[in-house]
Amino acid sequence: MTDRLLSLLGLCRRAGRLTLGFDPVMDSINLKKAKLVIVASDCSPHTARDTLIACHKMGVKSHTVAYTKEEISLAVGKYTAVLSITDEGFSQKADTLIKGGITHGYDD
């Protein structure tokens, strides 16, 4: 069985629709390119707070997910604790998967 959210993040990376790392993510939020921001469960409290505050101020959806930096990094190919999806379609699918708690399995 595959992990749908992590697979989607890998696909976003290959499509060039993913921003990785604190500074690039903050830039994507401030430039209104970020559609959804994802924060790893083991992200430092300072980084998580600053990222989530910026998202709130700019009206960008954000989620802290149950995945660790290591798990996310294996999916996207780069060690990171925060990332942003810059494509509306990908962000809607990720948001649905996160909100619905449906991260394992296959599409029906």
C-alpha positions in Angstrom: 0.0 0.0 0.0 1.3 3.5 -0.8 1.1 6.7 1.2 -1.0 9.0 -0.9 0.1 12.3 0.6 3.8 11.6 0.5 3.4 10.3 -3.1 1.6 13.5 -4.0 4.4 15.6 -2.5 6.9 13.6 -4.6 4.9 14.3 -7.7 4.7 18.0 -6.8 8.5 18.1 -6.5 9.0 16.4 -9.9 6.5 18.8 -11.5 8.3 21.8 -10.0 5.4 22.9 -7.9 7.0 22.5 -4.5 9.1 25.0 -2.5 11.4 23.5 0.1 13.1 25.0 3.2 12.2 27.9 5.5 13.5 30.9 3.6 12.1 29.8 0.1 8.8 28.9 1.7 8.6 32.3 3.5 9.4 34.0 0.1 6.6 32.0 -1.6 4.1 33.0 1.2 5.1 36.7 1.0 4.9 36.7 -2.9 1.5 34.9 -2.7 2.8 32.0 -4.7 2.1 29.4 -1.9 -1.3 27.7 -2.0 -0.7 25.3 0.9 2.1 25.1 3.5 3.0 21.9 5.2 5.0 21.7 8.4 6.6 18.5 9.7 5.6 17.2 13.1 9.2 17.5 14.4 9.9 20.9 13.0 11.5 23.3 15.5 8.9 25.3 17.5 10.5 28.6 16.4 10.4 27.6 12.7 6.9 26.2 12.9 5.6 29.3 14.8 7.1 31.8 12.3 5.8 29.8 9.3 2.3 29.4 10.6 2.1 33.1 11.6 3.2 34.2 8.1 0.6 31.9 6.6 -2.1 33.3 8.9 -1.2 36.9 8.0 -1.1 36.2 4.3 -4.2 34.0 4.2 -2.4 30.8 3.1 -3.7 27.4 4.2 -1.3 25.5 6.4 -1.1 22.2 8.1 1.2 20.6 10.6 1.2 16.9 9.6 2.0 13.7 11.5 5.1 13.1 9.3 8.6 13.7 10.5 11.3 15.6 8.5 12.8 12.3 7.6 9.6 10.9 6.1 8.9 14.0 4.1 12.5 14.2 3.0 12.4 10.7 1.6 9.4 11.6 -0.4 10.7 14.8 -1.9 14.4 14.1 -2.1 15.6 16.9 0.1 15.9 17.2 3.9 13.3 19.8 5.0 10.8 20.5 7.7 8.6 23.0 5.8 7.4 23.1 2.3 4.8 24.9 0.2 2.8 23.7 -2.8 2.5 26.4 -5.4 -0.1 24.7 -7.7 -3.8 25.1 -6.9 -4.8 21.6 -8.0 -2.0 19.9 -6.1 -2.8 22.0 -3.0 -6.5 21.1 -3.1 -5.7 17.4 -3.3 -3.2 17.6 -0.5 -5.6 19.6 1.6 -8.4 17.0 1.1 -6.0 14.2 2.0 -4.8 15.9 5.1 -8.3 17.0 6.3 -9.9 13.7 5.5 -7.1 11.8 7.2 -6.9 9.6 4.1 -3.2 9.2 3.4 -3.0 5.5 2.9 -4.5 3.5 0.1 -5.5 4.0 -3.5 -7.9 6.3 -5.3 -11.3 4.8 -5.9 
